[in-house]
């Protein structure tokens, strides 16, 4: 039982990073561009995060909570999302 719990805890950062990587890869380049973000930079950061477990958890969480909503909003046609955060950073 204890082994199963530790296995699930160990899989959380990997699963979160993999989800973030696949989500970032499937978003169209034009949405990234309009959102003022670099798709290549985020894909690289998340992929690197897969190698560094704790760092990957932080990077994936930041992407999923801060970057993904903005890119997804632009992809859905909500250009008002561009005005919410001001100037964009990578």
C-alpha positions as CSV (number, residue, x, y, z in Angstrom):
1,X,0.0,0.0,0.0
2,X,2.8,2.4,0.9
3,X,4.6,1.7,-2.3
4,X,1.5,2.5,-4.3
5,X,1.1,5.9,-2.5
6,X,4.7,6.8,-3.2
7,X,4.4,5.8,-6.8
8,X,1.3,8.0,-7.3
9,X,3.1,10.9,-5.6
10,X,6.1,10.4,-7.9
11,X,4.0,10.3,-11.0
12,X,2.2,13.6,-10.3
13,X,5.1,15.9,-11.5
14,X,5.6,13.7,-14.6
15,X,1.9,13.6,-15.4
16,X,1.5,17.4,-14.9
17,X,4.6,18.1,-17.1
18,X,3.4,15.8,-19.8
19,X,0.0,17.3,-19.8
20,X,1.5,20.8,-20.1
21,X,3.8,19.7,-22.9
22,X,1.1,18.1,-24.9
23,X,-1.2,21.1,-24.4
24,X,1.4,23.6,-25.4
25,X,2.3,21.5,-28.5
26,X,-1.3,21.4,-29.7
27,X,-2.0,25.1,-29.6
28,X,-1.6,26.8,-33.0
29,X,1.4,29.1,-33.5
30,X,-0.8,32.1,-34.4
31,X,-2.5,32.0,-31.0
32,X,0.9,32.0,-29.3
33,X,2.0,34.9,-31.4
34,X,-1.2,37.0,-30.7
35,X,-0.9,36.2,-27.0
36,X,2.7,37.5,-27.0
37,X,4.2,34.2,-25.9
38,X,6.9,32.0,-27.5
39,X,5.7,28.5,-28.1
40,X,9.2,27.2,-28.7
41,X,10.4,28.7,-25.5
42,X,7.6,27.1,-23.5
43,X,7.9,23.8,-25.1
44,X,11.6,23.8,-24.4
45,X,11.1,24.8,-20.8
46,X,8.5,22.2,-20.2
47,X,10.6,19.5,-21.9
48,X,13.6,20.4,-19.7
49,X,11.3,20.3,-16.7
50,X,10.5,16.7,-17.4
51,X,14.2,16.0,-16.6
52,X,14.2,18.1,-13.4
53,X,11.3,16.8,-11.4
54,X,10.7,19.7,-9.0
55,X,11.6,22.4,-11.5
56,X,9.3,20.6,-14.0
57,X,6.4,20.8,-11.5
58,X,6.9,24.5,-11.1
59,X,7.2,25.2,-14.8
60,X,4.2,23.1,-15.8
61,X,2.1,24.6,-13.0
62,X,3.1,28.1,-14.1
63,X,2.2,27.3,-17.7
64,X,-1.1,25.7,-16.9
65,X,-2.3,28.4,-14.5
66,X,-0.8,31.6,-16.1
67,X,0.1,31.1,-19.8
68,X,-2.4,28.4,-21.0
69,X,-5.5,30.4,-20.2
70,X,-4.3,33.5,-22.1
71,X,-3.3,31.4,-25.2
72,X,-6.5,29.4,-25.1
73,X,-8.6,32.6,-24.8
74,X,-6.9,34.1,-27.9
75,X,-7.3,30.8,-29.7
76,X,-11.1,30.9,-28.9
77,X,-11.3,34.4,-30.3
78,X,-11.4,36.4,-27.0
79,X,-9.0,39.2,-27.9
80,X,-10.0,41.1,-24.7
81,X,-7.7,38.6,-22.9
82,X,-4.8,40.5,-24.5
83,X,-5.7,43.6,-22.6
84,X,-6.0,41.9,-19.2
85,X,-2.4,41.4,-18.4
86,X,-0.7,44.3,-20.2
87,X,2.6,43.7,-21.9
88,X,3.5,40.1,-22.5
89,X,6.6,38.3,-21.4
90,X,7.9,35.0,-22.7
